[in-house]
Amino acid sequence: MAKTRTQFICQTCGNVTSRWSGKCDACGEWNTIVEESASAGIGAGPRSLRSPRKGRAITLTTLSGDIEDAPRIASGISELDRATGGGFVRGSAILVGGDPGIGKSTLLMQAAAALACRGHRVVYVSGEEAVAQVRLRAQRLGAAGAPVELAAETNVEDILATVAEGRRPDLVILDSIQTLWTDLADSAPGTVTQVRASAQAVIRYAKASGAAVVLVGHVTKEGQIAGPRVVEHMVDAVLYFEGEGGHHFRILRAVKNRFGPTDEIGVFEMSDKGLREVPNPSELFLGERHAKAPGAAVFAGMEGTRPVLVEIQALVAPSPLGMPRRAVVGWDQARLAMVLAVLEAHCGVRFGKHDVYLNVAGGYRISEPAADLAVAAALVSSLAALALPADCVYFGEISLSGAIRPVAHTQQRLKEAEKLGFGQAVLPLGSEEPAGAMGGRFLQTSTLADLVVRIAGTTRGRVEQDD
């Protein structure tokens, strides 16, 4: 009798080794290596097949030709369609990740109901909840009357055989990929082998049938979708559903999209009736703003093609510690350290004896460097105990030399600010001409020192500068 061959696979990165160890040599994670059978899955080779199948010739075609159906299926939820690039692409596989309870299943249930009510065949397969639990959610969302085909199953072969019956489905939702298992792998559900093999089978079905498939993935404590990263490379689009527990809004962000932009976001607000679209996120982020408080600056940012205004809050306080604190929420910690260094080196503003706290209001996260100018203005305002003008917005990138570099989409940023009642702006010198915006009430500055002098020179402050 042949001896069963085993292998050891890291559940974080998918690295295969011949023996167990406490730490993975590839990714450095501890206690992530699990023993699995090598008869199928990642480590299975040609020897595991009793009779290797002979390859068959496939049909080659040309780039030109007729398309059977419309390339995209619009869900009717404008924020979801914006994040996906205009709707679900037929034959594509989309991976949706997010923290537990963030609203992934709620959003997909609303999208499934909207598509089903418009005549599309939608199949919703739940691997985590029973049919009765899914029905309770549908009743709460007011979607119980939608003709969505529902099932509770985890075996991939049974799922694909079921959806293949009858008319081709337009959308198949599998919640979640970590609960699926296939007969081709002997390991337990949720392991690297099962997740990869199940995803391969589902994606193969999507490409062959032309149905759009949505996979739901859990997120680890590090903020990444659980399972091997290879699954993210296999799918056509990866969407992250973000949000803070203390805030009622959610952000759907595309980090990968083969058929659309990767810098678009969709903004939703969580309510007792499900997720509600937020067509103007700037009003949401600025809704509870205290205009007369020092250390608050409004940043005019861009998310894809959408301008977003958000408040940046800074607090600079004397520190009793030998090493002052530096805490950041919603921005890059290294970027804050760079702005502080430029302020000290080129503007003479000293933060060495002060704790610095920086927060982006509303739980929003900023990734573009255009926020440098707004952060610097908020820091100087807090240190000087001077409130910035309530109707002013800031945007610009700060270089290590203290110069302020122009950023793109100046017109869109200023138009959004003017629409929300802002009357003046501080922007880099050399930006595209903001013709007609804000009645010409904008300051174009070339160096960070000019901004510091402007803030500290309005009233007597407590800015500590070199003589």
C-alpha positions, 0 to 999 in steps of 0.5 A: 500500500502506498504511503500517504504523502503530506506537506505543510502549507502556510495559511497566510502566504501559501508557502509549501514546505516539507516539514513543520516549523513554528515560523514561516520562512516566506512571510515570517508569520508564527503558528500559521503552518498546517499539515495537509495531504499532498494528493490534491491542492497546491502541492499536488503534482503529476504523480498524484494523477493515476492516468494523466489526461491528454490535452485537447486543442482549443478554438482560437478566435480573433479580437473582433467579433460580436458581443452577445450581451451588454458588457456591464450589468448596472445594479441601479445603486449608483455608489456601487456602480461608481466603485465597480466602474459602471456595473458588474462586467459579465464573466468577471469575478469580484472579491468583496472584503471587509470587517465582520458586521461592516455591511457586506452581506447587506450591500450585496442583498440590496444589489441582488434585490435591485437586479432581480426586480429589473428582470435579471436572474440572481442567485444568492448562495450563503455558506455562513447563514441558514436560509431563514437567517437570510430571509430575516435580513431580506425582510428587514431591508424590504427586499423579501419580495424580490425574485432572488434565488436563494440557497445555503450550500458550501460544496462548490460542485453542488453550487455550480451544478445548481446554477447551471440549470435553467437560464444562465444567471446574470449574477451569482453571489457566494458568501463567503469564499472561506466557507466553500470546499471542493472535492478536489482538495482533502483539506478543511474548508478555509485552508489555503488549498480549499480557498484557492481550489474553490476560487479557481472552480468558481472563476472558471465557471464565470469565464465559461458561462459569462455570469458575473460572480461576487465572492465575499471574503473575511478580513484579518486583523491586519486589514487584509482579506483572509486566505492566500493573496493569490486569490486577489490576483485571480479575480478581476476586481477587489473591493474593500468595504471600510468603516469605523464602528463609531461612525454610521457611514461606510466606504466601498473602495476599489483596490483592483479593477481590470475593467475600471478605475482603482481610485473610485469610492462609493459612500453609504450610510448605515441605517435601520433599513440598510445602506443608504447612498450618500451622493454628496460625501463632503456634507457628511464629513463636514456635518459636525464641524466646529469652525472656530476651533484652532487646529482645524483645516478643511482639505479639498481632496479627490477620490477618483473623479469625485472631489471630497472635502474633509476636515483635518484636526490637529492638537499640539500640546506641551508634553511632559515626556522626554519623547513626545507622542505622535499619534495619527488617525486617518493619515500616514504616520511617516507623512506626518513626520515629514511635514513636522521635519519641514516645519522645523527645518525651513519654518523654524516652528518647533514641535520637539517639546510638544505632543502632536495628535492628528485626526481626519474627521469622520473616520475617513482615510486620506491617501493622496499627498495633496493633504500636506498643506492642510495638515501643516496649516492645522498643526501651525493653527493648533500650536499658535492657538489661532483658528483658521478662516472658517470658509477657507480650504487648503490643498497642496503637496509639500516637498522636503525643501519647503516648497509647495508643489501643484496638484491635479484637479484644481478646478474640481476641488475649488468648484466643490468647495464653492458649492458647499459655501467656502469663499477662499482657498490656499493652493500652490503657486503654478496650479492650473488657473482657477478661472472664475472660482470663488470670485478670485479669493484664493492665495497661491503660495510657493513656500511653506514659510509663506503660509506659516507667516500668514497664519501667525501674522494675523493675530498674536500667537504662540508660534515658537520660531527662531529669531 
